[in-house]
């Protein structure tokens, strides 16, 4: 089986990581939305014979069902970055579920551990599909969700996951990848992708070279997919995560938070979701 592009990039992450770490400052995570109506529910569910732990968030002050959005985490696992994205989506009027792709809500604190978690998922495409499918079923069963209005967003590893789930024909009206890998487990075929795709990429991301972008666009064009690809000048890998700069310094990796690209990409994603759902 062809090695997924993300695993190649992840292996490079580990190769350049330092075995001894320098002390570095940590960028403060922007405050997550709060309010009297926002309800958070920790949900344990089973997928691929593994216990998974996700976070469901929605606004109880909104009447009726609303579109649902799955949020797939970075290779660091089910951390506050993806959970805060779910909170922001809930504040914007969606029912959002921050999923768990590693099991037991696991998070990594070193690139080698993150690589091991990631490889276990990406080297088993059927298992990855089962984990994503179980998260989708949980969102539909547990949240106030319109069953025909579902999207998925993902970050880094999660961006690659959601793109591959769209390629497989998952019932997603919209798919958004933030600084995600572009390589296909199986290339998109005409008629397979059910909804629109938005890729939000850092133009200076060394893990997404020009060749990968060209190949992705050619694949989407060949399959007749409605997609949009946006490059943010100067942004490198993980530009939406406020912890990225500290992690990049700690492990000598080309990671950095860029506030402008973070803000612009989030606004773009919200516009894309709104137009996809006809809100």
C-alpha positions in Angstrom: 0.0 0.0 0.0 1.3 3.5 -0.8 2.4 5.4 2.2 0.0 8.3 2.9 1.6 11.7 2.4 0.9 12.7 5.9 3.0 9.8 7.3 5.9 10.9 5.2 5.6 14.5 6.6 5.1 13.1 10.1 8.3 11.0 9.8 10.2 14.2 8.8 8.7 15.8 12.0 10.2 13.1 14.1 13.5 13.1 12.2 14.1 16.8 13.0 12.8 16.8 16.5 15.3 17.4 19.3 15.8 14.7 21.9 16.5 17.4 24.4 14.1 20.3 24.6 14.6 24.0 25.2 12.4 26.1 27.5 10.1 28.4 25.5 7.1 30.6 26.2 3.6 29.5 25.5 1.1 31.6 23.5 -2.1 32.0 25.3 -5.1 30.1 23.8 -7.7 32.7 22.9 -10.7 32.5 25.2 -13.3 30.0 24.0 -16.9 31.3 23.6 -19.0 31.0 26.7 -22.6 31.9 27.4 -25.7 30.8 29.2 -26.9 28.7 26.3 -23.8 26.8 25.4 -23.9 23.2 26.6 -20.9 20.9 26.6 -21.2 17.2 26.8 -18.4 14.7 27.1 -19.4 11.6 25.2 -17.8 8.2 25.3 -18.5 6.0 22.2 -17.1 2.9 20.6 -15.3 2.8 17.3 -13.1 0.2 15.6 -13.4 -1.8 18.9 -11.8 1.1 20.8 -13.4 3.4 23.4 -13.4 7.0 22.1 -14.0 10.2 24.0 -15.4 13.3 22.2 -16.9 16.6 23.1 -20.3 17.7 21.8 -21.2 21.4 22.1 -24.3 23.3 21.0 -26.4 26.3 22.0 -29.5 25.3 23.9 -31.1 28.8 23.4 -31.4 28.1 19.7 -34.7 26.4 18.8 -34.8 23.2 16.8 -32.2 21.2 14.9 -29.3 22.9 13.2 -26.4 21.8 10.9 -23.8 19.6 12.6 -20.0 19.8 12.2 -17.4 17.2 13.1 -14.0 18.6 14.2 -10.9 16.3 13.7 -7.8 17.2 15.8 -4.2 17.6 14.9 -1.7 14.8 15.3 -1.3 16.0 18.9 -4.7 14.4 19.6 -8.0 15.4 21.2 -6.7 18.6 22.8 -8.0 22.1 23.6 -7.4 23.3 20.1 -10.0 21.1 18.5 -12.3 21.4 21.5 -12.2 25.2 21.3 -13.0 25.0 17.6 -16.1 23.0 18.5 -17.1 25.7 21.0 -16.6 28.5 18.4 -18.8 26.5 15.9 -21.5 26.1 18.6 -21.4 29.9 19.2 -21.9 30.4 15.5 -25.1 28.3 15.5 -23.9 24.7 14.8 -23.9 21.5 16.8 -20.2 20.6 16.9 -18.5 17.4 17.9 -14.8 17.4 18.6 -14.0 13.8 17.7 -11.4 11.3 19.0 -9.4 9.5 16.3 -6.8 7.9 18.7 -8.9 6.4 21.4 -9.5 7.3 25.1 -9.2 11.0 24.3 -5.4 10.5 24.0 -3.0 13.4 23.5 0.7 13.4 22.6 3.4 15.6 24.2 6.2 14.6 21.8 6.4 14.1 18.0 7.4 10.5 18.4 4.3 9.7 20.4 2.2 11.8 17.9 3.7 9.8 15.0 2.9 6.5 16.7 -0.8 7.6 17.3 -1.1 8.9 13.7 0.5 5.9 12.1 -1.9 3.5 13.9 -4.8 5.3 12.3 -3.5 6.1 8.8 -2.0 2.7 8.2 -5.4 1.2 8.7 -7.8 3.1 6.3 -10.7 0.8 7.2 -10.2 1.5 10.9 -9.9 5.2 10.2 -13.2 5.2 8.3 -14.9 3.2 11.1 -13.7 5.8 13.7 -14.9 8.7 11.6 -18.2 7.0 10.9 -18.8 6.3 14.5 -18.2 10.0 15.4 -20.6 11.0 12.7 -23.2 8.6 14.0 -22.7 10.0 17.5 -23.2 13.5 16.4 -26.4 12.6 14.6 -27.8 10.6 17.5 -26.7 12.9 20.4 -27.0 16.4 19.0 -29.8 18.6 17.8 -28.7 18.0 14.2 -30.4 18.2 10.8 -29.4 14.8 9.5 -29.0 16.1 5.9 -26.8 19.1 7.0 -23.4 17.8 8.1 -19.9 19.0 7.6 -16.4 18.2 8.8 -13.4 20.4 9.5 -9.9 19.2 10.4 -6.5 20.4 11.4 -3.2 19.1 10.2 -3.6 15.3 10.6 -7.3 16.0 10.9 -7.3 18.0 7.7 -6.0 15.0 5.9 -8.6 12.8 7.6 -11.6 14.9 6.5 -10.3 15.2 2.9 -10.0 11.4 2.7 -13.4 10.9 4.2 -14.9 13.2 1.6 -13.0 11.3 -1.1 -14.6 8.1 0.2 -18.1 9.5 -0.3 -19.0 10.3 3.3 -22.3 12.3 3.4 -20.6 15.7 4.0 -22.1 18.8 2.6 -18.9 20.7 3.3 -15.3 19.7 4.1 -12.7 22.1 5.4 -9.0 21.4 5.9 -6.8 23.7 7.9 -3.1 23.2 7.1 -3.8 19.6 6.4 -2.0 17.0 4.3 -3.3 16.7 0.8 -2.3 13.1 -0.2 -5.0 10.6 -1.0 -5.4 7.2 0.5 -7.5 6.6 -2.6 -7.9 9.4 -5.2 -11.3 11.0 -5.6 -13.4 9.5 -8.4 -16.2 11.4 -10.3 -19.4 11.5 -8.3 -17.9 10.2 -5.1 -17.4 13.5 -3.2 -20.9 14.5 -2.0 -20.2 18.2 -1.1 -17.9 21.1 -1.5 -14.3 21.2 -0.3 -12.3 24.1 1.2 -8.5 23.9 1.7 -6.9 26.6 3.9 -3.2 26.2 3.5 0.0 28.0 4.7 1.9 29.2 1.6 5.2 28.7 3.5 4.3 25.3 4.9 7.3 23.0 4.1 5.1 19.9 4.6 2.8 20.9 1.7 5.1 21.4 -1.3 4.0 22.9 -4.6 4.0 19.4 -6.1 1.4 18.2 -3.6 -0.8 21.2 -4.2 -0.6 20.7 -8.0 -1.4 17.0 -7.6 -4.4 17.8 -5.3 -5.9 20.3 -7.7 -5.4 18.0 -10.7 -7.2 15.2 -8.7 -10.1 17.5 -7.7 -10.4 18.8 -11.3 -10.4 15.3 -12.7 -13.1 14.1 -10.3 -15.3 17.2 -10.9 -15.2 18.3 -7.3 -16.4 21.8 -6.3 -13.4 23.0 -4.3 -11.6 26.1 -3.2 -7.9 26.3 -2.3 -6.5 29.3 -0.4 -2.9 30.0 0.4 -2.0 32.4 3.3 1.2 34.2 2.6 4.0 33.6 5.1 2.0 31.1 7.1 3.7 27.8 8.0 2.4 24.6 9.4 -0.2 24.7 12.2 -0.8 28.4 11.8 -4.2 28.2 13.6 -2.9 26.8 16.8 -1.7 29.3 19.4 0.6 26.7 20.9 2.3 26.0 17.6 5.2 28.5 18.0 6.2 27.1 21.4 6.0 23.5 20.1 8.0 24.4 17.1 10.7 26.0 19.3 10.6 23.1 21.7 11.1 20.4 19.1 12.9 22.5 16.4 10.1 22.0 14.0 8.8 24.5 11.3 5.6 25.3 13.2 4.3 28.7 14.1 1.0 30.4 15.0 0.0 33.3 12.7 -2.8 35.3 14.2 -3.8 37.0 10.9 -4.0 33.7 8.9 -5.9 32.1 11.9 -8.5 34.9 11.9 -8.8 35.0 8.1 -9.1 31.3 7.7 -11.7 31.0 10.4 -13.8 33.7 8.8 -13.5 32.0 5.5 -14.5 28.6 6.9 -17.6 30.2 8.5 -18.6 31.8 5.2 -18.1 28.5 3.4 -20.2 26.6 5.9 -23.0 29.2 5.8 -23.1 29.1 2.0 -22.9 25.3 1.9 -25.9 25.0 4.2 -27.8 27.9 2.7 -27.9 29.8 6.1 
